[in-house]
Amino acid sequence: MAENVNTDINLDEYPHINKGLAGIVAFTTNKSFIDGQKGELIYAGYDIDTLAEKASFEEVCFLLWNDRLPNQSELDELNTKLQNSRSLPEPVLTYLKSTSKNAEPMAVLRTAISMLGDFHEVQADSSEEFRINKAISITAKMPTIIAAFDRSRNDKNIVEPLDEKSTAYNFLYMLNDEEPGEQAEKTMDLCLILHAEHGMNASTFTNRAICSTESDMYSSVTGAIGALKGPLHGGANQQVMNMLLDIDEKDADPVEYVKGRLERKEKVMGFGHRVYKTMDPRARILRSMSKKLSEETGHKELNKWSEAILRTMKDEKDIDPNVDFFSATVYYSMGIKPDLFTCIFSMSRVSGWTGHYIEQAENNRLVRPRALFIGDKHRDWVPLEER
């Protein structure tokens, strides 16, 4: 409370204190590099445009876990391990079937991932290989959890995962109970690549902080999911879609709609970024995909409104879109429900989280920042009956 703030403290004496840790370097990493001025994103040495054009999600997983691309035999081995690790323990399946159908999917995902920790081998002296096998197991099971819960809450049969095909193909198959087309698989695979890793964001920081205590990978990923769940982090794409649906429902002009929100000092989700000072490179790739998909699936209006909103935000606030803005239209055009958007984000980002966990564990030091106390000291005790 304001009355308890110690006004004798001169905050100018603490130039290293930045609200929200802005600009503070907490870790070194090989996982990704971001140049916010240029709009550049690099995973372990490879530009995101190169990976989007040429890589598969599975190759990106290997890259983030090993800091190099796999050869053919290594990729084949990884694919086999992922395919063989997709099934869930029966108690986790029972939970997905029995929990509230109205539960937030991200809350269900968080709980299910935590439960998986009960079924993994405990090893006191963990090796890098052991950690990578954990990462493979969690990455393989997350799509199964998301698809199983979505089908269960809609009173549909849960589709068993395949022991073949890509992560993207298998997820769409389990979600819709039908084999996806080549374009749908390619689109989902690209979305997974674009969301896989992104520096020291809130969820990755949470993941590494938990790892630094020498807690297990399931705890770290569970904590990361909790951080990603927030609307200021991964939950923004769902809010973008809700905005577009609200425009549709009200038959509103998107330009006037956004101007109205700005006049009321309401946040327009999907714009601005703590790092990028130009367009998010992932948004640039998704923008092209959004246009193509919306035309193919009969959602042209969504893309038209998105472009109008983009121009309005640029004109009014000089703010560019981030990855959440166009990913919303892409997912919706694929027939995915808005409240699953952040779960799919998690399904991709788990590769980055686990990569950071492996990196942190290899050269660990407990994360222990300080906090500047700004309250009063040595206050007089007042007896209960006199308060």
C-alpha positions as CSV (number, residue, x, y, z in Angstrom):
1,M,0.0,0.0,0.0
2,A,1.2,3.5,-0.7
3,E,1.2,4.6,2.9
4,N,3.8,1.9,3.6
5,V,6.3,3.1,1.0
6,N,9.6,4.3,2.3
7,T,10.0,7.7,0.6
8,D,13.6,8.0,1.9
9,I,14.8,5.5,-0.7
10,N,16.4,7.1,-3.8
11,L,15.7,4.7,-6.7
12,D,18.3,6.6,-8.8
13,E,20.9,4.8,-6.7
14,Y,19.7,1.5,-8.2
15,P,20.1,1.9,-12.0
16,H,20.2,-1.9,-12.4
17,I,16.6,-2.2,-11.3
18,N,14.4,-2.4,-14.4
19,K,10.6,-2.9,-14.2
20,G,9.8,-6.3,-15.7
21,L,13.5,-7.0,-15.9
22,A,13.7,-5.1,-19.2
23,G,17.1,-5.3,-20.7
24,I,18.5,-7.4,-17.8
25,V,20.7,-10.3,-19.0
26,A,20.1,-13.3,-16.8
27,F,21.5,-16.2,-18.8
28,T,23.7,-17.1,-21.7
29,T,22.3,-19.4,-24.4
30,N,22.9,-21.1,-27.7
31,K,19.2,-21.6,-28.3
32,S,18.1,-18.4,-30.1
33,F,19.1,-14.8,-31.0
34,I,16.7,-11.9,-31.6
35,D,17.5,-8.5,-33.1
36,G,14.5,-6.4,-32.3
37,Q,15.7,-3.5,-34.5
38,K,16.1,-5.6,-37.6
39,G,13.3,-8.0,-36.9
40,E,15.6,-11.0,-36.9
41,L,15.1,-14.3,-35.2
42,I,17.7,-17.1,-35.3
43,Y,17.5,-20.6,-33.8
44,A,20.9,-22.1,-32.8
45,G,22.5,-20.3,-35.8
46,Y,19.7,-20.7,-38.4
47,D,17.6,-17.9,-39.6
48,I,13.8,-18.4,-39.0
49,D,13.1,-17.8,-42.7
50,T,15.5,-20.6,-43.6
51,L,13.9,-23.0,-41.1
52,A,10.4,-22.1,-42.1
53,E,11.2,-22.9,-45.8
54,K,13.4,-26.0,-45.4
55,A,13.1,-27.7,-42.0
56,S,10.5,-29.9,-40.3
57,F,9.4,-29.4,-36.7
58,E,11.2,-32.6,-35.7
59,E,14.5,-31.2,-37.2
60,V,13.9,-28.0,-35.1
61,C,13.4,-30.1,-32.0
62,F,16.7,-31.9,-32.6
63,L,18.4,-28.5,-33.3
64,L,17.1,-27.0,-30.0
65,W,18.2,-30.0,-28.0
66,N,21.6,-30.5,-29.6
67,D,22.5,-27.1,-31.0
68,R,23.0,-28.7,-34.5
69,L,20.9,-30.2,-37.2
70,P,20.5,-34.0,-37.4
71,N,21.8,-36.2,-40.1
72,Q,19.3,-38.6,-41.7
73,S,19.9,-41.5,-39.3
74,E,19.6,-39.2,-36.3
75,L,16.4,-37.7,-37.6
76,D,15.0,-41.2,-38.3
77,E,15.9,-42.2,-34.8
78,L,14.2,-39.1,-33.3
79,N,11.1,-39.6,-35.4
80,T,10.9,-43.2,-34.2
81,K,11.3,-42.2,-30.5
82,L,8.7,-39.5,-30.8
83,Q,6.2,-41.8,-32.6
84,N,6.7,-44.5,-29.9
85,S,6.2,-42.1,-27.0
86,R,2.8,-40.6,-27.9
87,S,0.6,-42.8,-25.8
88,L,-0.5,-41.6,-22.4
89,P,-0.6,-43.5,-19.1
90,E,-4.1,-44.7,-18.2
91,P,-4.5,-42.4,-15.2
92,V,-3.7,-39.3,-17.3
93,L,-6.3,-40.4,-19.9
94,T,-8.8,-41.0,-17.1
95,Y,-8.2,-37.5,-15.8
96,L,-8.8,-36.0,-19.3
97,K,-12.1,-37.9,-19.6
98,S,-13.3,-37.0,-16.1
99,T,-12.3,-33.4,-15.5
100,S,-14.8,-30.6,-16.1
101,K,-15.8,-30.2,-19.8
102,N,-15.8,-26.4,-19.1
103,A,-12.2,-26.4,-17.8
104,E,-9.7,-24.1,-19.6
105,P,-7.7,-26.3,-22.0
106,M,-4.4,-24.7,-20.8
107,A,-5.3,-25.5,-17.2
108,V,-6.0,-29.1,-18.2
109,L,-2.7,-29.3,-20.1
110,R,-0.8,-27.9,-17.2
111,T,-2.3,-30.5,-14.8
112,A,-1.8,-33.4,-17.3
113,I,1.9,-32.6,-17.9
114,S,2.4,-32.5,-14.1
115,M,0.8,-35.9,-13.8
116,L,3.2,-37.3,-16.4
117,G,6.0,-36.8,-13.9
118,D,4.6,-39.7,-11.8
119,F,5.3,-42.1,-14.6
120,H,8.8,-41.4,-15.6
121,E,12.0,-43.1,-14.4
122,V,13.7,-41.3,-11.5
123,Q,17.5,-41.0,-12.0
124,A,19.6,-39.2,-9.4
125,D,22.6,-38.6,-11.7
126,S,20.9,-37.3,-14.9
127,S,22.9,-37.4,-18.1
128,E,22.3,-35.3,-21.2
129,E,20.9,-38.3,-23.0
130,F,18.5,-38.9,-20.1
131,R,17.3,-35.3,-20.3
132,I,16.8,-35.5,-24.0
133,N,14.7,-38.6,-23.7
134,K,12.5,-36.8,-21.2
135,A,12.2,-33.9,-23.6
136,I,11.2,-36.4,-26.4
137,S,8.6,-38.0,-24.1
138,I,7.0,-34.7,-23.1
139,T,7.0,-33.3,-26.6
140,A,5.5,-36.5,-28.0
141,K,2.7,-36.6,-25.4
142,M,1.6,-33.0,-25.4
143,P,-0.4,-33.2,-28.7
144,T,-2.1,-36.4,-27.5
145,I,-3.2,-34.6,-24.3
146,I,-4.6,-31.6,-26.2
147,A,-6.5,-33.6,-28.8
148,A,-7.8,-36.1,-26.2
149,F,-9.2,-33.4,-23.9
150,D,-10.8,-31.6,-26.8
151,R,-12.6,-34.7,-28.1
152,S,-13.6,-35.8,-24.6
153,R,-15.2,-32.4,-23.7
154,N,-17.2,-32.6,-26.9
155,D,-18.4,-36.1,-26.2
156,K,-16.4,-37.6,-29.0
157,N,-14.3,-40.8,-29.0
158,I,-10.6,-40.2,-28.1
159,V,-8.5,-41.1,-31.1
160,E,-5.4,-43.2,-30.4
161,P,-2.1,-41.7,-31.7
162,L,-0.4,-43.1,-34.7
163,D,3.0,-44.8,-34.5
164,E,4.0,-43.1,-37.8
165,K,3.8,-39.8,-39.5
166,S,4.9,-36.3,-38.3
167,T,3.9,-34.5,-35.1
168,A,1.7,-32.1,-37.2
169,Y,0.0,-34.9,-39.1
170,N,-0.6,-36.9,-35.9
171,F,-2.1,-34.0,-34.0
172,L,-4.6,-33.1,-36.7
173,Y,-5.5,-36.7,-37.1
174,M,-6.2,-37.1,-33.4
175,L,-8.0,-33.8,-33.2
176,N,-10.4,-34.4,-36.1
177,D,-10.4,-38.2,-36.4
178,E,-9.5,-38.0,-40.1
179,E,-6.3,-38.0,-42.0
180,P,-5.2,-34.4,-42.8
181,G,-4.3,-33.3,-46.3
182,E,-0.8,-32.5,-47.3
183,Q,-1.4,-28.7,-47.1
184,A,-2.9,-28.9,-43.7
185,E,0.0,-30.9,-42.4
186,K,2.5,-28.5,-43.9
187,T,0.7,-25.5,-42.4
188,M,0.6,-27.0,-38.9
189,D,4.2,-28.0,-39.2
190,L,5.2,-24.5,-40.1
191,C,3.2,-23.1,-37.2
192,L,5.1,-25.4,-34.8
193,I,8.4,-24.3,-36.2
194,L,7.6,-20.6,-35.8
195,H,6.5,-20.9,-32.2
196,A,9.3,-23.3,-31.1
197,E,11.7,-20.9,-29.4
198,H,11.9,-17.2,-28.7
199,G,14.6,-16.1,-26.3
200,M,14.2,-15.3,-22.6
201,N,10.4,-14.7,-22.5
202,A,8.4,-15.1,-19.4
203,S,7.7,-18.9,-19.8
204,T,11.3,-19.7,-20.7
205,F,12.6,-17.7,-17.8
206,T,10.2,-19.5,-15.5
207,N,11.3,-22.9,-16.9
208,R,15.0,-22.1,-16.4
209,A,14.4,-20.7,-12.9
210,I,12.7,-23.9,-11.9
211,C,15.4,-26.0,-13.5
212,S,18.0,-24.0,-11.5
213,T,16.7,-25.5,-8.3
214,E,17.5,-28.9,-9.7
215,S,13.8,-29.7,-10.0
216,D,12.7,-32.2,-12.7
217,M,11.8,-31.3,-16.3
218,Y,8.1,-32.0,-15.7
219,S,8.0,-29.3,-13.0
220,S,9.8,-26.8,-15.2
221,V,7.5,-27.4,-18.2
222,T,4.4,-27.2,-15.9
223,G,5.6,-23.9,-14.6
224,A,6.3,-22.7,-18.1
225,I,2.7,-23.6,-19.2
226,G,1.4,-21.6,-16.3
227,A,3.4,-18.5,-17.5
228,L,2.4,-19.0,-21.1
229,K,-1.3,-19.2,-20.1
230,G,-1.5,-15.5,-19.3
231,P,-3.0,-13.2,-21.9
232,L,0.1,-11.0,-22.0
233,H,2.1,-13.9,-23.1
234,G,0.8,-16.9,-25.0
235,G,-2.9,-16.2,-24.4
236,A,-2.9,-13.2,-26.8
237,N,-3.7,-15.1,-29.9
238,Q,-7.0,-16.3,-28.4
239,Q,-7.8,-12.7,-27.5
240,V,-7.1,-11.7,-31.1
241,M,-9.6,-14.2,-32.4
242,N,-12.2,-13.1,-29.9
243,M,-11.8,-9.6,-31.2
244,L,-12.3,-10.7,-34.8
245,L,-15.3,-12.8,-33.9
246,D,-16.7,-9.8,-32.0
247,I,-16.3,-7.6,-35.1
248,D,-18.2,-10.3,-37.0
249,E,-21.0,-10.6,-34.5
250,K,-21.5,-6.8,-34.3
251,D,-21.1,-6.4,-38.0
252,A,-18.7,-3.6,-37.1
253,D,-16.3,-1.7,-39.3
254,P,-12.9,-3.0,-38.1
255,V,-11.2,0.4,-38.4
256,E,-13.8,2.1,-36.3
257,Y,-13.9,-0.8,-33.9
258,V,-10.1,-0.6,-33.3
259,K,-10.2,3.2,-33.0
260,G,-13.0,2.9,-30.5
261,R,-10.9,0.6,-28.4
262,L,-7.9,2.9,-28.5
263,E,-10.1,5.9,-27.5
264,R,-11.4,3.9,-24.5
265,K,-7.7,3.0,-23.7
266,E,-8.4,-0.7,-24.2
267,K,-5.6,-2.9,-25.3
268,V,-5.6,-4.3,-28.8
269,M,-4.1,-7.7,-28.5
270,G,-1.6,-9.0,-31.1
271,F,0.3,-5.7,-31.4
272,G,3.6,-4.6,-30.0
273,H,6.4,-6.6,-28.6
274,R,8.9,-6.1,-25.7
275,V,11.8,-7.0,-28.1
276,Y,10.8,-6.2,-31.7
277,K,10.8,-2.6,-32.8
278,T,9.6,-3.6,-36.3
279,M,7.3,-6.4,-37.5
280,D,7.9,-9.7,-35.8
281,P,9.5,-11.9,-38.5
282,R,7.2,-14.8,-37.5
283,A,4.2,-12.4,-38.1
284,R,5.5,-11.7,-41.6
285,I,5.6,-15.4,-42.5
286,L,2.2,-16.0,-40.9
287,R,0.7,-13.0,-42.7
288,S,1.3,-14.6,-46.0
289,M,0.0,-17.9,-44.8
290,S,-3.1,-16.3,-43.3
291,K,-4.1,-14.7,-46.7
292,K,-3.7,-18.0,-48.5
293,L,-5.5,-20.1,-46.0
294,S,-8.4,-17.7,-45.5
295,E,-9.0,-17.7,-49.2
296,E,-8.9,-21.5,-49.4
297,T,-11.2,-22.0,-46.5
298,G,-13.8,-19.3,-47.1
299,H,-12.6,-17.0,-44.4
300,K,-11.6,-14.1,-46.6
301,E,-13.3,-11.5,-44.3
302,L,-11.0,-12.5,-41.4
303,N,-7.9,-11.7,-43.4
304,K,-9.5,-8.5,-44.8
305,W,-10.3,-7.3,-41.3
306,S,-6.9,-8.3,-40.0
307,E,-5.2,-6.2,-42.7
308,A,-7.5,-3.3,-41.9
309,I,-6.6,-3.5,-38.2
310,L,-2.9,-3.8,-39.0
311,R,-3.1,-0.5,-41.1
312,T,-5.1,1.3,-38.4
313,M,-2.7,0.3,-35.6
314,K,0.3,1.4,-37.7
315,D,-1.4,4.7,-38.6
316,E,-2.7,5.5,-35.1
317,K,0.0,4.1,-32.9
318,D,2.9,3.1,-35.2
319,I,2.8,-0.4,-33.7
320,D,3.5,-3.6,-35.7
321,P,1.8,-6.9,-35.2
322,N,3.5,-9.8,-33.3
323,V,3.3,-13.5,-33.9
324,D,-0.1,-13.8,-32.1
325,F,-2.0,-11.5,-34.5
326,F,-1.9,-13.6,-37.7
327,S,-1.6,-17.0,-36.0
328,A,-5.1,-16.5,-34.7
329,T,-6.5,-16.4,-38.3
330,V,-4.3,-19.3,-39.4
331,Y,-5.5,-21.6,-36.6
332,Y,-9.2,-20.6,-37.0
333,S,-9.0,-21.1,-40.8
334,M,-7.8,-24.7,-40.0
335,G,-11.0,-25.3,-37.9
336,I,-9.2,-25.1,-34.5
337,K,-11.2,-23.6,-31.6
338,P,-9.8,-20.4,-30.2
339,D,-9.4,-21.7,-26.7
340,L,-7.0,-24.3,-28.1
341,F,-4.7,-21.7,-29.6
342,T,-2.4,-21.3,-26.6
343,C,-2.2,-25.1,-26.2
344,I,-0.9,-25.4,-29.7
345,F,1.6,-22.7,-28.8
346,S,2.7,-24.9,-25.9
347,M,2.9,-27.9,-28.1
348,S,5.5,-26.1,-30.1
349,R,7.3,-24.1,-27.4
350,V,7.9,-27.3,-25.3
351,S,10.8,-28.0,-27.7
352,G,12.4,-24.6,-26.7
353,W,11.6,-25.0,-23.0
354,T,13.2,-28.4,-22.8
355,G,16.2,-27.2,-24.8
356,H,16.7,-24.4,-22.3
357,Y,16.2,-26.9,-19.4
358,I,19.0,-29.1,-20.9
359,E,21.2,-26.1,-21.3
360,Q,20.6,-24.8,-17.8
361,A,21.2,-28.2,-16.2
362,E,24.6,-28.5,-18.0
363,N,26.0,-25.4,-16.4
364,N,23.6,-24.6,-13.5
365,R,23.5,-21.9,-10.9
366,L,20.5,-21.3,-8.7
367,V,18.5,-18.3,-9.9
368,R,18.3,-15.9,-7.0
369,P,17.7,-12.2,-7.9
370,R,17.3,-9.6,-5.1
371,A,14.3,-7.4,-4.5
372,L,14.7,-3.8,-3.2
373,F,12.5,-3.4,-0.1
374,I,10.7,-0.1,-0.3
375,G,8.4,-0.4,2.7
376,D,8.7,1.1,6.2
377,K,11.1,-0.5,8.8
378,H,10.8,-1.0,12.5
379,R,7.1,-0.1,12.7
380,D,5.4,0.1,16.1
381,W,3.3,-2.9,17.1
382,V,-0.4,-2.0,17.7
383,P,-2.4,-4.4,19.9
384,L,-5.2,-6.2,18.1
385,E,-8.0,-4.5,20.1
386,E,-6.6,-1.0,19.1
387,R,-6.3,-1.6,15.4
